[in-house]
């Protein structure tokens, strides 16, 4: 929280994913905007967390007015995977390509790991939204198949 307090000029986008009873969901949170997706039950938690980061980059590129953005995730493995420029996974490559597209659009995106379940408001909201994405009658839910 101390680091974030020094980044007040940055737009913050929180991401999270959840698997509950073999149902997979993910969400991104930016201020009052909560977007969630129901994913294929075949998704692993790693894939869901990485997809949430990808969707956050796309959202930042197309919907966020600020040019300085921090994407916050509690998935250290997903964040570490996008640092692997030598042998990235297909999903990590998509994330890197989306990041490059965002850069060309004038967006300066940084990534930050945050601990999960530590009362960080944006992370708690993203966690709750990811869990709610499992509800079949949720109007904000869009099905996404893993890559």
C-alpha positions, 0 to 999 in steps of 0.5 A: 500500500505504501508503494501504491500511495506514491503512484497516485497518477497511475491508473490501477487495474486489479486482476484475479481468477478463481476455481470453485467446484471445478468452475473457473472465473476471472475478473478485472477491476478498475475503479468502479468498473468490474468486468468478469468472465466465466471461463472453460472448466478446462482452464487451470488457475495459472491460465485463468490468472494469465488471461486476466492479465491479458484482458487487463492490458487490452482494457488499459489499451482501449478503455483507460484514459490514463497513460500510466497504468499498473496492473496488480495481480496476486499470481506471482507465477503469471507475472514471472512467466511474462518475464521469460523472453527466451522461451515464453508460453503461448499465453505469455507471448500473447501478453507480451504482444498485447503489452507491445501494442499498448506501448505503441498506443502510448500506454506505459504499463507496469506490473506489480505482485500483491499478496492475496487475501491481505485486505487490499481493497482492489484485490478483494473486489477482484477476488469476489468478482472472479468467484461471482463469474461462476454464476450462470445468470450473471449478465457480465459473464462472457464465456472464454475458452483457454488458448 
